[in-house]
Amino acid sequence: MVHHTPQLDHPIVCALLVADVIVHEGLGIVEEDEPREVSYEALSYTWDAPVFSRPVKINSLEIFVTDNLDSALRYLRLTDSKRYLWVDALCINQFDFKEKSIQVGRMFSIYKKAHRVVAWNPGWTPKKSAILSTVLMNISNDQKHSEGCIERFKDLHDFLMNACEPPLFKRTWVRQEGFAARELVMQFNDLLIPWEDYERIRDFIALIGGRADDHKSRNGRNRAARYEPVSLIDALVFSSHFGVTDARDLVYGILGFTITPISQGLPDVQRPSLKVDYSRSISKVYQDVVRYEIERTKSLGILDFAVSRPATSDLPSWTPDWRTYDPRIAQHRVLNRTNSWKYGFIDVQRIGVSWKPVPQPHETDGILHCRGVILGTLLENVDETTAWEPFISDSFDSGFKKRFGGRCFDDVELFPGAKRDYRSTFNDMFKDGNIPLHEGRLGGVSVSKAGEQLLSILQDGMLEKIRFGFRDRIVSPPEPIRGNHIIGLGPRGICLASGNFVKGDIIVLFQGSPFPFVLRNSKQGRYTLIGRAIFPFLFEHKSASFDDFRMDERAWSSNSAVYTETTDILQSRFIWPEKMASIWKPVIQDADFLESLEDFLLV
């Protein structure tokens, strides 16, 4: 509680009250021996430089706060009555890890129950506040402005942008605090602006900047961001763009606007959750994220986000470093449709097959337990004489000829473009250098027996789809192939892998992983995760009469595979409904292939 005073320069005097914000909708407090519930406000601000030089008297004790908090408290205190205000620096003992962990776990609820959240914008003079107030009085959503008027307002563009994009909004905790708020207001010294007026300024900036049509779609996105929680991964991908004082807060500071349950005690195996614990190191907190996502998604797909770790990272190789993660990697995956059946992607959540990671032992710091199949060993160079030849299993060759009256897979009247050599096709597809794997490069592969087995099972699956499509009928020459049919063929001697692979690294498909990874033998049977691998690399060939406009070609084959938007926004952008995705199903059901599974310890 902040005591009132008529003068801005008077000392700041506060009373720290014991309050219950769990049971009550406001503050459950006891004042003058009387229990009661009062409404309160919560302050959203930045700590700025950790220089504590400004005195504040709390319960007759003097403590010191930063310049920014001192300024905020001076302008927020009232002249004629006390004000109930929640301020993290004053209400949480920042030096007690146990108390801080408990209170941070409740942070979202605290801001959500506040009567309103005040976002404090420092550095504003009375003159700037007066200009901003004047602008607000002269704009409205329905008002029409002449071109001359808009031109004059353009001189204010940078000024208004500074008001609408303050450093405050580049802080991680502010994202959660704004999301939680029932009512959010912006305060610029003594000028208070409701969120609706803030949106009016944003719309006006779009108008004077020549982007008048942008604000409608932007407002829709803002509403979605304000009211719809997302997955933890969606929030973390962009975390490195926001500032924190403590790197653990890149995780803890966003939990409130995600679907992540916060654990208050022992882990619940039936309901994966994260526990806020400031006694844990940054490395352990980021490892906790990986383990939580593996349990939540029943997939090892989270490991793909570890590829952007700097070489000097102090984290295990399998742990994404959210301090430096580059969201352009995720964007590249989406734009290049990297998660496709053609590039070895297995969407086990949609094709309806049990393909789960092995359970993780409790508290194995720095180690991730996996089981996987070695598909091959990477070579530094590609053997140009043999590597580009397609792998054709005996069963596929004989089955194809039987189905099409003795004709081979590269008969141009059946599947135009199917070749015996894919080097030129690859060069044509990626002549701009924009290959499906971000910062990846081409390498040779010495395929293992299990790798050849995988290729054979895939090809048998394609033949089975064709057989089913023709109702087991033989298509004899010269009859053309009718309808929409696809085969995917690929060389067994090439692989796209992370650019830092070396000769001798292995390609492994983990149980529960949607795609293979490159590993490097570290020591004593432990492995370092190098990054993702695209193997096999399949070239898609459509039948001669293929109709791209048939809607059924963008549907899943599994009855349980329904393509819907979920709280995993990024995940829904990563993958598309693809009919051919079902060819991976027999691979992860094949008993002989699964016999090649072996244990791996990632460090």
C-alpha positions as CSV (number, residue, x, y, z in Angstrom):
1,M,0.0,0.0,0.0
2,V,1.4,3.4,-1.0
3,H,0.5,6.3,1.3
4,H,-0.8,9.5,-0.2
5,T,1.0,12.9,-0.3
6,P,0.2,16.2,-2.0
7,Q,3.7,16.8,-3.3
8,L,5.6,14.8,-5.9
9,D,9.0,15.3,-4.2
10,H,7.9,14.1,-0.8
11,P,9.5,10.9,0.5
12,I,7.8,7.7,-0.6
13,V,6.1,5.9,2.3
14,C,4.5,2.5,2.0
15,A,3.0,-0.2,4.2
16,L,3.7,-3.9,3.3
17,L,0.5,-5.9,4.1
18,V,0.1,-9.6,4.5
19,A,-2.6,-10.5,1.9
20,D,-4.4,-13.5,0.6
21,V,-4.7,-13.4,-3.2
22,I,-5.4,-17.2,-3.6
23,V,-8.8,-17.4,-2.0
24,H,-10.0,-13.9,-2.6
25,E,-10.7,-12.1,-5.9
26,G,-8.9,-9.1,-4.5
27,L,-6.6,-8.7,-1.5
28,G,-7.7,-10.4,1.6
29,I,-6.1,-8.2,4.3
30,V,-6.5,-7.3,7.9
31,E,-6.5,-3.5,8.6
32,E,-7.1,-2.1,12.1
33,D,-8.0,-5.6,13.3
34,E,-10.7,-5.9,10.7
35,P,-10.5,-8.6,7.9
36,R,-11.7,-7.4,4.5
37,E,-11.2,-7.7,0.8
38,V,-10.0,-4.7,-1.2
39,S,-9.3,-4.3,-4.9
40,Y,-5.8,-3.6,-5.9
41,E,-3.7,-2.6,-8.9
42,A,-0.5,-4.3,-10.2
43,L,2.5,-2.4,-11.6
44,S,4.2,-3.5,-14.8
45,Y,7.6,-1.9,-15.3
46,T,11.2,-2.5,-16.0
47,W,13.9,-2.7,-13.4
48,D,16.5,-1.1,-15.7
49,A,20.0,-0.9,-14.3
50,P,20.3,-2.8,-10.9
51,V,21.4,0.3,-9.1
52,F,19.4,0.6,-5.8
53,S,20.0,4.2,-4.7
54,R,16.5,5.6,-4.1
55,P,15.2,5.4,-0.5
56,V,11.6,4.1,0.2
57,K,10.2,3.8,3.7
58,I,8.3,0.5,4.2
59,N,6.8,-0.3,7.6
60,S,9.2,2.2,9.2
61,L,12.2,0.6,7.6
62,E,14.2,2.2,4.8
63,I,15.1,0.1,1.7
64,F,16.5,1.2,-1.6
65,V,15.0,0.8,-5.1
66,T,16.0,1.7,-8.6
67,D,15.5,5.1,-10.2
68,N,12.7,3.8,-12.4
69,L,10.7,2.3,-9.6
70,D,11.2,5.5,-7.5
71,S,9.8,7.5,-10.4
72,A,6.8,5.2,-10.9
73,L,5.8,5.2,-7.2
74,R,6.0,9.0,-7.1
75,Y,3.6,9.4,-10.0
76,L,1.3,6.5,-9.0
77,R,0.7,7.5,-5.4
78,L,-2.5,9.5,-4.9
79,T,-2.7,13.0,-3.4
80,D,-5.7,12.4,-1.1
81,S,-5.9,8.6,-0.4
82,K,-3.9,5.5,-0.1
83,R,-3.4,3.2,-3.0
84,Y,-3.2,-0.6,-2.9
85,L,-0.5,-1.6,-5.4
86,W,1.3,-4.8,-6.0
87,V,5.0,-4.3,-6.9
88,D,7.3,-7.3,-7.4
89,A,10.4,-5.7,-6.1
90,L,8.7,-4.8,-2.8
91,C,6.3,-7.7,-2.4
92,I,8.8,-10.5,-3.1
93,N,12.0,-11.2,-1.2
94,Q,14.3,-11.3,-4.2
95,F,17.1,-12.9,-2.2
96,D,15.0,-15.9,-0.9
97,F,14.9,-18.5,-3.7
98,K,12.1,-20.5,-2.0
99,E,9.8,-17.5,-1.6
100,K,10.6,-16.1,-5.0
101,S,9.8,-19.5,-6.7
102,I,6.5,-19.7,-4.9
103,Q,5.5,-16.1,-5.7
104,V,6.6,-16.3,-9.3
105,G,4.5,-19.4,-9.7
106,R,1.5,-17.3,-8.6
107,M,2.4,-14.2,-10.7
108,F,-0.1,-14.8,-13.4
109,S,-2.9,-15.1,-10.9
110,I,-1.8,-12.0,-9.1
111,Y,-1.9,-9.9,-12.3
112,K,-5.2,-11.5,-13.4
113,K,-7.0,-10.7,-10.1
114,A,-5.8,-7.1,-10.1
115,H,-8.4,-4.5,-10.7
116,R,-6.1,-3.2,-13.4
117,V,-2.5,-3.4,-14.5
118,V,-0.6,-0.2,-14.9
119,A,2.2,-0.3,-17.4
120,W,4.7,2.4,-16.4
121,N,6.6,4.1,-19.3
122,P,9.7,6.0,-18.0
123,G,11.5,9.0,-19.4
124,W,8.4,11.1,-20.4
125,T,8.5,14.8,-19.7
126,P,5.3,16.8,-19.0
127,K,5.7,18.4,-22.5
128,K,5.7,15.0,-24.2
129,S,2.7,13.9,-22.2
130,A,0.8,17.0,-23.3
131,I,1.6,16.4,-27.0
132,L,0.4,12.8,-26.7
133,S,-2.8,13.9,-25.0
134,T,-3.4,16.5,-27.7
135,V,-3.0,13.8,-30.4
136,L,-5.5,11.6,-28.7
137,M,-8.0,14.4,-28.6
138,N,-7.7,15.0,-32.3
139,I,-7.9,11.4,-33.7
140,S,-10.8,8.9,-33.7
141,N,-11.5,5.6,-35.4
142,D,-14.1,7.1,-37.7
143,Q,-12.6,10.5,-38.3
144,K,-11.5,11.3,-41.9
145,H,-8.3,13.2,-42.4
146,S,-7.2,15.2,-45.5
147,E,-4.0,14.3,-47.2
148,G,-2.5,17.6,-45.9
149,C,-3.5,16.8,-42.4
150,I,-1.9,13.3,-42.7
151,E,1.3,14.8,-44.1
152,R,1.6,17.2,-41.1
153,F,1.0,14.3,-38.7
154,K,3.8,12.4,-40.3
155,D,6.2,14.6,-38.4
156,L,4.9,12.9,-35.3
157,H,5.4,9.4,-36.6
158,D,8.6,8.7,-34.7
159,F,7.2,10.3,-31.5
160,L,4.1,8.2,-31.6
161,M,6.1,5.0,-32.4
162,N,8.2,5.7,-29.3
163,A,5.0,5.9,-27.3
164,C,3.6,2.6,-28.7
165,E,6.8,0.6,-28.8
166,P,8.4,1.5,-25.6
167,P,11.3,-0.6,-24.1
168,L,8.8,-1.8,-21.6
169,F,7.2,-4.0,-24.2
170,K,10.5,-5.7,-25.0
171,R,10.7,-7.3,-21.6
172,T,9.6,-10.9,-21.0
173,W,7.7,-10.4,-17.8
174,V,5.6,-7.5,-19.3
175,R,4.3,-10.0,-22.0
176,Q,2.7,-12.1,-19.3
177,E,1.5,-9.2,-17.1
178,G,-0.3,-7.6,-20.1
179,F,-1.8,-10.9,-21.1
180,A,-3.2,-11.5,-17.6
181,A,-4.6,-8.0,-17.1
182,R,-8.4,-7.5,-16.8
183,E,-7.8,-3.9,-17.7
184,L,-4.5,-2.6,-19.0
185,V,-3.6,1.1,-18.8
186,M,-0.4,2.9,-20.0
187,Q,1.0,5.6,-17.7
188,F,3.4,8.3,-19.1
189,N,4.3,10.4,-16.0
190,D,0.9,11.8,-15.0
191,L,-0.9,10.9,-18.2
192,L,-2.9,7.7,-18.0
193,I,-4.0,6.1,-21.3
194,P,-6.5,3.2,-21.5
195,W,-5.6,0.3,-23.7
196,E,-8.3,1.2,-26.2
197,D,-6.7,4.6,-26.7
198,Y,-3.3,2.9,-27.1
199,E,-4.9,0.9,-30.0
200,R,-6.2,4.1,-31.5
201,I,-2.7,5.5,-31.6
202,R,-1.5,2.3,-33.3
203,D,-4.2,2.5,-35.9
204,F,-3.4,6.1,-36.5
205,I,0.3,5.3,-37.0
206,A,-0.7,2.7,-39.6
207,L,-2.8,5.5,-41.3
208,I,0.0,8.1,-41.5
209,G,2.5,5.4,-42.4
210,G,0.4,4.3,-45.4
211,R,-0.6,1.0,-43.9
212,A,-4.3,1.8,-43.1
213,D,-5.4,-1.7,-44.1
214,D,-3.0,-3.4,-41.7
215,H,-4.6,-2.5,-38.4
216,K,-7.6,-4.8,-38.8
217,S,-5.7,-7.9,-39.1
218,R,-3.2,-6.8,-36.5
219,N,-6.0,-6.1,-34.1
220,G,-7.3,-9.6,-34.7
221,R,-3.9,-11.0,-33.9
222,N,-3.6,-8.9,-30.8
223,R,-6.9,-10.1,-29.5
224,A,-5.9,-13.7,-30.2
225,A,-2.6,-13.1,-28.4
226,R,-4.4,-11.5,-25.4
227,Y,-7.0,-14.1,-24.8
228,E,-5.8,-17.4,-26.3
229,P,-3.0,-19.3,-24.4
230,V,-0.4,-21.0,-26.6
231,S,2.0,-23.9,-26.1
232,L,5.3,-23.3,-24.3
233,I,7.3,-23.8,-27.5
234,D,5.3,-21.2,-29.3
235,A,6.2,-18.7,-26.6
236,L,9.8,-19.8,-26.3
237,V,10.7,-19.5,-30.0
238,F,10.6,-15.7,-29.7
239,S,11.9,-15.4,-26.2
240,S,15.4,-14.4,-27.1
241,H,14.0,-11.2,-28.6
242,F,12.8,-10.1,-25.2
243,G,14.9,-8.9,-22.3
244,V,15.3,-10.5,-18.9
245,T,17.7,-9.9,-16.0
246,D,17.7,-13.6,-15.1
247,A,17.9,-16.0,-18.1
248,R,15.6,-18.5,-16.2
249,D,12.8,-15.9,-16.6
250,L,12.8,-16.6,-20.4
251,V,10.9,-19.7,-19.3
252,Y,9.3,-18.7,-16.0
253,G,8.2,-15.3,-17.3
254,I,6.0,-16.7,-20.0
255,L,4.3,-19.6,-18.2
256,G,1.2,-17.6,-17.5
257,F,0.1,-17.1,-21.1
258,T,0.8,-20.7,-22.1
259,I,-1.1,-23.9,-21.6
260,T,1.7,-25.1,-19.2
261,P,0.5,-26.4,-15.8
262,I,2.7,-25.1,-13.0
263,S,3.6,-27.8,-10.4
264,Q,3.4,-27.0,-6.8
265,G,4.8,-30.2,-5.5
266,L,5.9,-33.6,-6.7
267,P,5.6,-34.3,-10.5
268,D,2.4,-35.9,-11.8
269,V,3.1,-38.5,-14.4
270,Q,-0.5,-38.2,-15.7
271,R,-0.3,-34.5,-16.1
272,P,3.1,-33.1,-17.3
273,S,4.0,-29.8,-15.6
274,L,6.8,-27.4,-14.9
275,K,7.9,-26.3,-11.4
276,V,9.2,-22.8,-10.8
277,D,12.4,-23.2,-8.9
278,Y,15.1,-20.5,-8.7
279,S,17.5,-22.8,-6.9
280,R,18.0,-24.6,-10.2
281,S,20.7,-23.5,-12.6
282,I,19.9,-22.0,-16.0
283,S,21.0,-25.3,-17.6
284,K,18.7,-27.4,-15.4
285,V,15.7,-25.1,-16.0
286,Y,16.2,-25.4,-19.8
287,Q,16.6,-29.2,-19.4
288,D,13.3,-29.2,-17.5
289,V,11.6,-27.6,-20.5
290,V,12.9,-30.4,-22.8
291,R,11.6,-33.1,-20.4
292,Y,8.3,-31.4,-20.0
293,E,7.8,-31.1,-23.8
294,I,8.8,-34.7,-24.3
295,E,6.2,-35.8,-21.8
296,R,3.5,-33.4,-23.1
297,T,3.9,-34.2,-26.8
298,K,5.1,-37.8,-26.5
299,S,7.7,-36.8,-29.1
300,L,11.4,-35.9,-29.3
301,G,10.6,-33.1,-31.8
302,I,11.8,-30.6,-29.2
303,L,15.4,-31.7,-29.9
304,D,15.2,-30.0,-33.3
305,F,15.2,-26.6,-31.5
306,A,18.7,-27.4,-30.1
307,V,20.3,-26.8,-33.5
308,S,20.9,-23.1,-33.1
309,R,23.0,-23.5,-29.9
310,P,26.2,-21.5,-30.0
311,A,29.4,-23.6,-30.0
312,T,30.3,-22.1,-26.6
313,S,26.9,-23.0,-25.0
314,D,27.1,-24.3,-21.4
315,L,24.1,-26.5,-22.0
316,P,23.9,-30.2,-23.0
317,S,23.9,-30.7,-26.7
318,W,20.2,-31.8,-26.7
319,T,19.0,-28.7,-24.8
320,P,17.8,-25.6,-26.8
321,D,19.4,-22.4,-25.6
322,W,16.5,-20.0,-25.5
323,R,18.9,-17.1,-24.8
324,T,20.1,-17.3,-28.4
325,Y,17.5,-19.2,-30.3
326,D,16.9,-17.7,-33.8
327,P,13.2,-17.8,-34.8
328,R,14.2,-17.6,-38.4
329,I,15.1,-21.3,-38.1
330,A,11.5,-22.1,-37.3
331,Q,10.3,-19.8,-40.1
332,H,12.6,-21.6,-42.6
333,R,11.1,-25.0,-41.6
334,V,7.6,-23.6,-42.3
335,L,8.4,-21.9,-45.6
336,N,10.3,-24.9,-47.0
337,R,7.9,-27.5,-45.7
338,T,10.8,-29.3,-44.2
339,N,8.4,-31.5,-42.1
340,S,7.2,-33.5,-45.1
341,W,7.1,-37.3,-45.7
342,K,9.6,-36.6,-48.6
343,Y,12.2,-35.5,-46.1
344,G,11.8,-38.3,-43.6
345,F,9.2,-36.7,-41.4
346,I,7.0,-39.0,-39.3
347,D,3.9,-37.3,-37.8
348,V,3.1,-40.0,-35.3
349,Q,0.4,-37.9,-33.6
350,R,-1.7,-38.1,-36.8
351,I,-1.0,-41.5,-38.3
352,G,-2.2,-43.3,-35.2
353,V,0.8,-45.5,-34.3
354,S,2.4,-45.8,-30.9
355,W,5.9,-44.4,-31.3
356,K,6.8,-42.9,-28.0
357,P,10.1,-41.9,-26.4
358,V,11.5,-44.0,-23.6
359,P,10.6,-42.7,-20.1
360,Q,13.3,-40.5,-18.6
361,P,14.7,-41.5,-15.2
362,H,14.1,-38.8,-12.5
363,E,16.9,-36.2,-12.1
364,T,19.5,-37.3,-14.6
365,D,21.3,-34.0,-15.0
366,G,22.8,-33.4,-18.4
367,I,21.8,-36.8,-19.8
368,L,18.8,-37.7,-22.1
369,H,18.0,-41.4,-22.5
370,C,16.9,-42.5,-25.9
371,R,16.5,-45.6,-28.0
372,G,17.1,-45.5,-31.7
373,V,18.1,-47.2,-35.0
374,I,21.3,-46.3,-36.8
375,L,20.4,-45.6,-40.4
376,G,23.9,-44.9,-41.7
377,T,27.2,-43.2,-41.2
378,L,28.0,-39.8,-42.8
379,L,30.8,-39.4,-45.2
380,E,32.5,-36.1,-45.9
381,N,32.1,-36.3,-49.7
382,V,29.4,-37.6,-52.0
383,D,30.4,-40.4,-54.4
384,E,29.2,-38.8,-57.6
385,T,29.4,-42.1,-59.5
386,T,27.0,-44.1,-57.3
387,A,25.5,-42.0,-54.6
388,W,22.7,-40.4,-56.7
389,E,21.3,-43.6,-58.0
390,P,17.9,-44.4,-56.5
391,F,17.6,-47.2,-54.1
392,I,15.3,-49.9,-55.6
393,S,14.6,-52.9,-53.5
394,D,14.0,-56.2,-55.1
395,S,10.4,-56.4,-53.8
396,F,9.7,-52.9,-55.2
397,D,11.2,-53.7,-58.6
398,S,9.3,-57.0,-59.0
399,G,6.1,-55.6,-57.5
400,F,6.1,-52.5,-59.7
401,K,6.6,-54.6,-62.8
402,K,3.8,-56.9,-61.8
403,R,1.4,-54.1,-61.2
404,F,2.2,-52.3,-64.5
405,G,2.6,-55.2,-66.9
406,G,6.4,-55.5,-66.9
407,R,7.1,-51.7,-67.1
408,C,9.8,-50.2,-64.9
409,F,9.4,-47.3,-62.4
410,D,11.1,-44.8,-64.8
411,D,8.7,-45.4,-67.6
412,V,7.8,-41.7,-68.5
413,E,4.2,-42.7,-69.5
414,L,3.6,-43.8,-65.9
415,F,5.5,-41.4,-63.6
416,P,7.2,-38.6,-65.6
417,G,10.4,-37.4,-64.1
418,A,11.4,-40.7,-62.3
419,K,15.1,-41.1,-63.0
420,R,18.1,-43.3,-62.5
421,D,20.2,-40.3,-61.5
422,Y,18.9,-37.5,-59.3
423,R,21.9,-35.2,-59.2
424,S,20.5,-32.8,-61.9
425,T,17.1,-32.9,-60.3
426,F,18.5,-31.8,-56.9
427,N,20.5,-29.0,-58.5
428,D,17.4,-27.7,-60.3
429,M,15.3,-27.9,-57.2
430,F,17.7,-26.0,-55.0
431,K,19.7,-23.8,-57.5
432,D,19.0,-20.8,-55.3
433,G,20.8,-22.6,-52.4
434,N,17.7,-22.6,-50.2
435,I,17.7,-26.3,-49.2
436,P,15.0,-27.6,-46.8
437,L,17.4,-27.8,-43.8
438,H,18.5,-24.4,-42.4
439,E,22.3,-24.0,-42.7
440,G,22.5,-27.6,-43.7
441,R,24.8,-29.2,-46.3
442,L,25.0,-32.3,-48.5
443,G,26.9,-35.3,-47.3
444,G,27.5,-38.8,-48.4
445,V,26.1,-41.8,-46.5
446,S,27.2,-45.3,-45.9
447,V,23.8,-46.9,-45.3
448,S,23.4,-49.5,-42.6
449,K,21.4,-52.7,-43.0
450,A,18.6,-51.1,-40.9
451,G,18.7,-48.1,-43.2
452,E,18.2,-50.3,-46.3
453,Q,15.4,-52.1,-44.5
454,L,13.7,-48.7,-43.8
455,L,14.0,-47.8,-47.5
456,S,12.5,-51.1,-48.6
457,I,9.6,-50.9,-46.2
458,L,8.8,-47.4,-47.5
459,Q,8.8,-48.6,-51.1
460,D,6.6,-51.5,-50.2
461,G,4.2,-49.1,-48.6
462,M,4.0,-47.0,-51.8
463,L,3.2,-50.1,-53.8
464,E,0.5,-51.1,-51.4
465,K,-1.1,-47.7,-51.8
466,I,-1.0,-48.1,-55.6
467,R,-2.4,-51.6,-55.3
468,F,-5.2,-50.4,-53.1
469,G,-5.9,-47.5,-55.5
470,F,-6.3,-49.8,-58.5
471,R,-8.3,-52.3,-56.4
472,D,-5.6,-54.9,-57.1
473,R,-6.0,-54.6,-60.9
474,I,-3.0,-55.0,-63.3
475,V,-2.3,-52.0,-65.6
476,S,-0.9,-53.6,-68.7
477,P,0.7,-51.6,-71.5
478,P,-0.2,-49.5,-73.4
479,E,-2.9,-48.6,-70.8
480,P,-1.8,-45.3,-69.1
481,I,-2.0,-44.8,-65.4
482,R,-5.2,-43.0,-64.4
483,G,-6.0,-41.0,-61.3
484,N,-3.8,-39.5,-58.6
485,H,-0.9,-41.7,-57.6
486,I,2.5,-40.8,-56.1
487,I,5.8,-42.6,-55.6
488,G,8.8,-41.3,-53.8
489,L,12.2,-42.5,-54.8
490,G,15.6,-41.4,-53.4
491,P,19.3,-42.1,-53.5
492,R,20.6,-44.0,-50.6
493,G,24.0,-42.4,-50.8
494,I,23.1,-38.8,-49.9
495,C,21.9,-37.0,-46.8
496,L,21.2,-33.4,-45.8
497,A,22.6,-32.7,-42.4
498,S,23.6,-29.9,-40.1
499,G,26.5,-27.9,-41.5
500,N,28.9,-28.9,-38.7
501,F,28.8,-32.6,-39.3
502,V,32.0,-34.5,-39.8
503,K,33.0,-37.8,-41.3
504,G,32.0,-40.7,-39.0
505,D,28.9,-39.0,-37.5
506,I,25.9,-41.3,-37.5
507,I,22.3,-40.9,-38.5
508,V,19.9,-42.2,-35.9
509,L,16.1,-42.4,-35.9
510,F,15.0,-42.3,-32.2
511,Q,12.0,-44.0,-30.9
512,G,9.5,-41.2,-30.5
513,S,11.2,-38.9,-32.9
514,P,9.5,-37.5,-35.9
515,F,12.7,-37.4,-37.9
516,P,16.4,-38.6,-37.8
517,F,19.2,-36.8,-36.0
518,V,23.0,-36.7,-36.5
519,L,25.0,-37.9,-33.5
520,R,28.7,-37.8,-32.7
521,N,30.3,-40.4,-30.4
522,S,31.6,-38.5,-27.4
523,K,33.1,-40.9,-24.9
524,Q,32.2,-44.1,-23.0
525,G,29.1,-44.7,-25.1
526,R,27.7,-41.2,-24.9
527,Y,26.7,-39.1,-27.8
528,T,26.5,-35.4,-28.7
529,L,23.5,-34.2,-30.7
530,I,24.8,-32.4,-33.8
531,G,21.4,-31.6,-35.4
532,R,18.7,-32.9,-37.6
533,A,19.2,-35.0,-40.7
534,I,17.1,-35.4,-43.8
535,F,17.4,-39.1,-44.7
536,P,16.1,-40.6,-46.8
537,F,15.7,-37.7,-49.2
538,L,12.8,-38.7,-51.4
539,F,12.0,-37.2,-54.8
540,E,8.2,-37.0,-55.3
541,H,6.9,-38.3,-58.6
542,K,3.2,-37.8,-59.6
543,S,1.4,-40.0,-62.1
544,A,1.0,-38.6,-65.7
545,S,-2.7,-37.7,-65.1
546,F,-2.2,-36.3,-61.7
547,D,-4.7,-33.5,-60.8
548,D,-3.3,-31.1,-58.2
549,F,-6.7,-29.6,-57.5
550,R,-8.2,-32.8,-56.1
551,M,-8.8,-31.9,-52.4
552,D,-8.4,-35.5,-51.3
553,E,-4.7,-35.2,-52.0
554,R,-4.3,-33.0,-49.0
555,A,-5.9,-35.3,-46.5
556,W,-4.5,-37.8,-44.0
557,S,-5.0,-41.5,-44.6
558,S,-5.6,-42.3,-40.9
559,N,-9.2,-42.1,-39.7
560,S,-8.0,-40.5,-36.5
561,A,-5.9,-37.9,-38.3
562,V,-7.8,-34.7,-38.3
563,Y,-6.0,-31.5,-39.2
564,T,-7.1,-28.8,-36.8
565,E,-5.7,-25.6,-35.4
566,T,-4.6,-26.1,-31.8
567,T,-2.8,-24.2,-29.1
568,D,0.4,-25.5,-30.7
569,I,0.3,-22.7,-33.3
570,L,3.9,-23.3,-34.5
571,Q,3.3,-27.1,-34.7
572,S,0.3,-26.6,-36.9
573,R,2.3,-24.4,-39.2
574,F,5.1,-27.0,-39.4
575,I,3.1,-29.7,-41.0
576,W,0.4,-30.1,-43.6
577,P,-2.1,-32.9,-44.3
578,E,-0.3,-35.2,-46.7
579,K,-1.8,-38.4,-48.1
580,M,1.6,-40.0,-48.5
581,A,2.5,-39.5,-44.8
582,S,0.9,-42.9,-44.1
583,I,3.8,-44.7,-45.8
584,W,5.8,-44.2,-42.6
585,K,3.3,-46.2,-40.6
586,P,4.6,-49.7,-41.6
587,V,8.2,-48.6,-40.8
588,I,7.5,-48.0,-37.2
589,Q,5.4,-51.1,-36.9
590,D,7.9,-53.5,-38.5
591,A,9.1,-56.0,-35.9
592,D,12.4,-56.7,-37.8
593,F,13.2,-53.0,-38.1
594,L,12.5,-52.4,-34.4
595,E,14.9,-55.2,-33.5
596,S,17.7,-52.8,-34.5
597,L,16.8,-50.4,-31.7
598,E,19.6,-49.7,-29.3
599,D,20.2,-47.4,-26.3
600,F,21.8,-44.0,-26.6
601,L,22.8,-41.5,-23.9
602,L,22.8,-37.9,-25.1
603,V,25.1,-35.4,-23.3
